[in-house]
Amino acid sequence: LTKGYTAFLLRLFACDHFIDTREIERARASTQEAEQIGLESIAEVPAELIPILVFNVAVLDRDGARARKWWNLMEEKKATRFRVDYWLGCSALLWCEEKLEESREALQRADSCARELPNVGAYEYDRFRVKWLSQLVGNLPQLATNTQTV
């Protein structure tokens, strides 16, 4: 699948898998594929999935401008759920833009949401991403070069 919502979602899942297995270059490639598919299928992409892409772009590529473009698209689509993914995307974007205090505040909200989730695999991954980002937030994006520390 190379077009539409399902193809976009599959690339996000692949990226999650590659992050989880510490295959960062493959995670970057999946993120870039998701971006391309998402741009071609933006009408089909729910606003609530875009913060996942924002997180990936900000954390994996340290590209604040690209992450901001996706965040703006999410805002145009009017997201209605503000859960872990939303706050992680927000925090990662702000971190990448070197707005560290705001990034920490959003990260605290992500952490609070993540702590309320059941202790099962998918939600453990959310907590992993909170922990990973919390390690990065203490550094400016250009200084945090080792994304494989968690």
Buried (B, 14 or more C-beta within 10 A) or exposed (E): EEEBBEBBBBBBEBBBBBBBEEBBEBBBBBBBBBBBBBEBBBEBBBBBBBBBBBBBBBBBBBBBEBBBBBBEBBEEBEBEEEBBBBBBBBBBBBBBBEBBEBBBBBBBBBBEBBEEBEEEEEBBBBBBBBEBBBBBBEEEBEEBEEBEEB
